[in-house]
C-alpha cells in the first residue's frame, strides 16, 4: 500500500506532496467506486460489444490529464 507513495514522492516537488497524496487517494477511491459502474453502463449500452469499455477508459484518462498536469515537476 505504501509503495505507490514511495515512488510518487521523489518525482514531485516538495511543496506538492500533500496535493499529490490527496489526488492519488482520490483517484483510487473514485476509480474503485465509479470504474465498475461506468464500465457496466458502457457494456450494457453497447450490448456485447466490449469496445465501448475502452472508450470509457480513454475518456477517464483524458479527464485526468488537466488535473494532474499542474503537479508535474519539470526539472
TIDREN-50085 format. One record per residue: x, y, z of N, C-alpha, C in turn; chain. Coordinates in Angstrom, 2 decimals. Layout:
residues N
+---------+---------+---------+---------+---------+---------+---------+---------+---------+-------+
!     nc1 !     nc2 !     nc3 !    cac1 !    cac2 !    cac3 !     cc1 !     cc2 !     cc3 ! kette !
+---------+---------+---------+---------+---------+---------+---------+---------+---------+-------+
!       X !       Y !       Z !       X !       Y !       Z !       X !       Y !       Z !     A !
...
+---------+---------+---------+---------+---------+---------+---------+---------+---------+-------+
END
This chain:
residues 75
+---------+---------+---------+---------+---------+---------+---------+---------+---------+-------+
!     nc1 !     nc2 !     nc3 !    cac1 !    cac2 !    cac3 !     cc1 !     cc2 !     cc3 ! kette !
+---------+---------+---------+---------+---------+---------+---------+---------+---------+-------+
!    0.81 !   -1.19 !    0.00 !    0.00 !    0.00 !    0.00 !    0.86 !    1.26 !    0.00 !     A !
!    1.97 !    1.24 !    0.69 !    2.81 !    2.45 !    0.76 !    3.81 !    2.54 !   -0.38 !     A !
!    3.96 !    1.51 !   -1.19 !    4.93 !    1.54 !   -2.27 !    4.61 !    2.63 !   -3.28 !     A !
!    3.35 !    2.83 !   -3.60 !    2.99 !    3.88 !   -4.57 !    3.40 !    5.25 !   -4.06 !     A !
!    3.23 !    5.51 !   -2.78 !    3.63 !    6.80 !   -2.22 !    5.15 !    6.94 !   -2.24 !     A !
!    5.86 !    5.87 !   -1.98 !    7.32 !    5.91 !   -2.01 !    7.83 !    6.19 !   -3.42 !     A !
!    7.11 !    5.74 !   -4.42 !    7.51 !    6.00 !   -5.81 !    7.08 !    7.40 !   -6.27 !     A !
!    5.95 !    7.89 !   -5.80 !    5.44 !    9.19 !   -6.23 !    6.19 !   10.37 !   -5.63 !     A !
!    6.53 !   10.31 !   -4.36 !    7.08 !   11.47 !   -3.66 !    8.39 !   11.98 !   -4.24 !     A !
!    9.36 !   11.13 !   -4.62 !   10.59 !   11.67 !   -5.20 !   10.38 !   12.36 !   -6.55 !     A !
!    9.30 !   12.04 !   -7.24 !    9.04 !   12.63 !   -8.56 !    8.35 !   13.98 !   -8.47 !     A !
!    7.80 !   14.33 !   -7.33 !    7.02 !   15.55 !   -7.18 !    7.80 !   16.59 !   -6.38 !     A !
!    7.54 !   17.88 !   -6.64 !    8.20 !   18.92 !   -5.84 !    7.74 !   18.87 !   -4.39 !     A !
!    8.61 !   19.29 !   -3.49 !    8.30 !   19.19 !   -2.06 !    7.02 !   19.92 !   -1.68 !     A !
!    6.74 !   21.03 !   -2.29 !    5.54 !   21.78 !   -1.96 !    4.25 !   21.13 !   -2.39 !     A !
!    4.33 !   20.11 !   -3.25 !    3.13 !   19.47 !   -3.79 !    2.89 !   18.08 !   -3.21 !     A !
!    3.64 !   17.69 !   -2.20 !    3.46 !   16.34 !   -1.66 !    2.05 !   16.11 !   -1.12 !     A !
!    1.49 !   17.09 !   -0.46 !    0.14 !   16.94 !    0.07 !   -0.89 !   16.82 !   -1.05 !     A !
!   -0.73 !   17.65 !   -2.08 !   -1.66 !   17.60 !   -3.22 !   -1.55 !   16.28 !   -3.96 !     A !
!   -0.34 !   15.80 !   -4.13 !   -0.13 !   14.52 !   -4.83 !   -0.75 !   13.38 !   -4.04 !     A !
!   -0.53 !   13.38 !   -2.74 !   -1.10 !   12.33 !   -1.90 !   -2.63 !   12.37 !   -1.95 !     A !
!   -3.20 !   13.58 !   -1.88 !   -4.65 !   13.71 !   -1.94 !   -5.23 !   13.29 !   -3.26 !     A !
!   -4.60 !   13.70 !   -4.36 !   -5.11 !   13.32 !   -5.69 !   -4.96 !   11.82 !   -5.94 !     A !
!   -3.87 !   11.24 !   -5.46 !   -3.70 !    9.80 !   -5.63 !   -4.77 !    9.04 !   -4.85 !     A !
!   -5.00 !    9.46 !   -3.61 !   -6.03 !    8.80 !   -2.80 !   -7.42 !    9.01 !   -3.39 !     A !
!   -7.68 !   10.21 !   -3.89 !   -8.97 !   10.50 !   -4.52 !   -9.16 !    9.63 !   -5.76 !     A !
!   -8.12 !    9.52 !   -6.58 !   -8.25 !    8.72 !   -7.80 !   -8.48 !    7.25 !   -7.49 !     A !
!   -7.85 !    6.76 !   -6.44 !   -8.08 !    5.36 !   -6.05 !   -9.51 !    5.16 !   -5.57 !     A !
!   -9.99 !    6.09 !   -4.77 !  -11.35 !    5.96 !   -4.24 !  -12.41 !    6.10 !   -5.31 !     A !
!  -12.26 !    7.12 !   -6.15 !  -13.24 !    7.34 !   -7.22 !  -13.16 !    6.23 !   -8.25 !     A !
!  -11.95 !    5.83 !   -8.58 !  -11.78 !    4.75 !   -9.56 !  -12.37 !    3.44 !   -9.10 !     A !
!  -12.20 !    3.15 !   -7.83 !  -12.73 !    1.90 !   -7.28 !  -14.26 !    1.91 !   -7.25 !     A !
!  -14.84 !    3.07 !   -6.99 !  -16.29 !    3.10 !   -6.89 !  -16.98 !    3.34 !   -8.24 !     A !
!  -16.43 !    4.22 !   -9.06 !  -17.10 !    4.54 !  -10.33 !  -16.65 !    3.69 !  -11.51 !     A !
!  -15.46 !    3.12 !  -11.44 !  -14.95 !    2.33 !  -12.56 !  -15.85 !    1.18 !  -12.97 !     A !
!  -16.20 !    0.28 !  -12.06 !  -17.09 !   -0.82 !  -12.43 !  -18.48 !   -0.34 !  -12.87 !     A !
!  -18.96 !    0.71 !  -12.26 !  -20.27 !    1.25 !  -12.63 !  -20.25 !    1.78 !  -14.06 !     A !
!  -19.26 !    2.60 !  -14.39 !  -19.18 !    3.15 !  -15.75 !  -18.91 !    2.06 !  -16.79 !     A !
!  -18.08 !    1.10 !  -16.46 !  -17.83 !    0.00 !  -17.39 !  -19.09 !   -0.82 !  -17.62 !     A !
!  -19.84 !   -1.07 !  -16.56 !  -21.09 !   -1.82 !  -16.70 !  -22.11 !   -1.08 !  -17.54 !     A !
!  -22.22 !    0.23 !  -17.33 !  -23.16 !    1.03 !  -18.12 !  -22.75 !    1.03 !  -19.58 !     A !
!  -21.44 !    1.17 !  -19.85 !  -20.96 !    1.17 !  -21.24 !  -21.22 !   -0.17 !  -21.91 !     A !
!  -21.00 !   -1.26 !  -21.21 !  -21.22 !   -2.59 !  -21.78 !  -22.70 !   -2.83 !  -22.02 !     A !
!  -23.53 !   -2.44 !  -21.07 !  -24.98 !   -2.61 !  -21.25 !  -25.50 !   -1.77 !  -22.41 !     A !
!  -24.98 !   -0.57 !  -22.56 !  -25.43 !    0.31 !  -23.64 !  -25.00 !   -0.21 !  -25.01 !     A !
!  -23.87 !   -0.89 !  -25.06 !  -23.35 !   -1.36 !  -26.34 !  -23.71 !   -2.82 !  -26.61 !     A !
!  -24.42 !   -3.46 !  -25.73 !  -24.73 !   -4.88 !  -25.93 !  -23.52 !   -5.73 !  -25.59 !     A !
!  -23.13 !   -6.59 !  -26.48 !  -21.98 !   -7.46 !  -26.24 !  -20.69 !   -6.90 !  -26.83 !     A !
!  -20.72 !   -5.66 !  -27.25 !  -19.55 !   -5.03 !  -27.86 !  -18.70 !   -4.37 !  -26.77 !     A !
!  -17.63 !   -5.03 !  -26.37 !  -16.81 !   -4.54 !  -25.27 !  -15.89 !   -3.40 !  -25.67 !     A !
!  -15.88 !   -3.01 !  -26.93 !  -15.03 !   -1.90 !  -27.35 !  -15.40 !   -0.60 !  -26.64 !     A !
!  -16.63 !   -0.43 !  -26.24 !  -17.05 !    0.79 !  -25.56 !  -16.41 !    0.93 !  -24.19 !     A !
!  -16.00 !   -0.17 !  -23.60 !  -15.29 !   -0.11 !  -22.33 !  -14.00 !    0.67 !  -22.49 !     A !
!  -13.31 !    0.49 !  -23.62 !  -12.06 !    1.22 !  -23.87 !  -12.32 !    2.70 !  -24.12 !     A !
!  -13.45 !    3.03 !  -24.68 !  -13.82 !    4.44 !  -24.86 !  -13.99 !    5.11 !  -23.50 !     A !
!  -14.64 !    4.42 !  -22.57 !  -14.84 !    4.96 !  -21.22 !  -13.49 !    5.11 !  -20.52 !     A !
!  -12.61 !    4.13 !  -20.66 !  -11.28 !    4.22 !  -20.05 !  -10.48 !    5.37 !  -20.64 !     A !
!  -10.53 !    5.52 !  -21.95 !   -9.82 !    6.62 !  -22.60 !  -10.35 !    7.98 !  -22.16 !     A !
!  -11.65 !    8.09 !  -22.01 !  -12.24 !    9.35 !  -21.55 !  -11.78 !    9.67 !  -20.13 !     A !
!  -11.71 !    8.67 !  -19.28 !  -11.25 !    8.89 !  -17.91 !   -9.80 !    9.37 !  -17.88 !     A !
!   -8.97 !    8.80 !  -18.74 !   -7.57 !    9.23 !  -18.81 !   -7.48 !   10.67 !  -19.31 !     A !
!   -8.25 !   11.01 !  -20.33 !   -8.21 !   12.37 !  -20.86 !   -8.69 !   13.40 !  -19.83 !     A !
!   -9.68 !   13.02 !  -19.02 !  -10.17 !   13.94 !  -17.98 !   -9.11 !   14.13 !  -16.90 !     A !
!   -8.32 !   13.11 !  -16.62 !   -7.32 !   13.22 !  -15.55 !   -6.10 !   14.04 !  -15.95 !     A !
!   -5.84 !   14.22 !  -17.23 !   -4.64 !   14.96 !  -17.66 !   -4.63 !   16.39 !  -17.15 !     A !
!   -5.71 !   17.19 !  -17.33 !   -5.65 !   18.56 !  -16.82 !   -5.56 !   18.64 !  -15.30 !     A !
!   -6.04 !   17.62 !  -14.63 !   -5.97 !   17.63 !  -13.17 !   -4.54 !   17.37 !  -12.70 !     A !
!   -3.84 !   16.48 !  -13.37 !   -2.50 !   16.11 !  -12.95 !   -1.40 !   17.01 !  -13.53 !     A !
!   -1.65 !   17.69 !  -14.64 !   -0.63 !   18.50 !  -15.31 !   -0.01 !   19.56 !  -14.41 !     A !
!   -0.78 !   20.27 !  -13.59 !   -0.15 !   21.29 !  -12.74 !    0.84 !   20.71 !  -11.71 !     A !
!    0.73 !   19.45 !  -11.41 !    1.62 !   18.83 !  -10.41 !    2.92 !   18.32 !  -11.00 !     A !
!    3.05 !   18.41 !  -12.29 !    4.25 !   17.89 !  -12.97 !    5.46 !   18.72 !  -12.59 !     A !
!    6.56 !   18.05 !  -12.34 !    7.80 !   18.70 !  -11.94 !    8.75 !   18.70 !  -13.12 !     A !
!    8.89 !   19.84 !  -13.78 !    9.85 !   19.96 !  -14.89 !   11.18 !   20.46 !  -14.34 !     A !
!   12.10 !   19.55 !  -14.21 !   13.41 !   19.93 !  -13.63 !   14.33 !   20.45 !  -14.64 !     A !
+---------+---------+---------+---------+---------+---------+---------+---------+---------+-------+
END
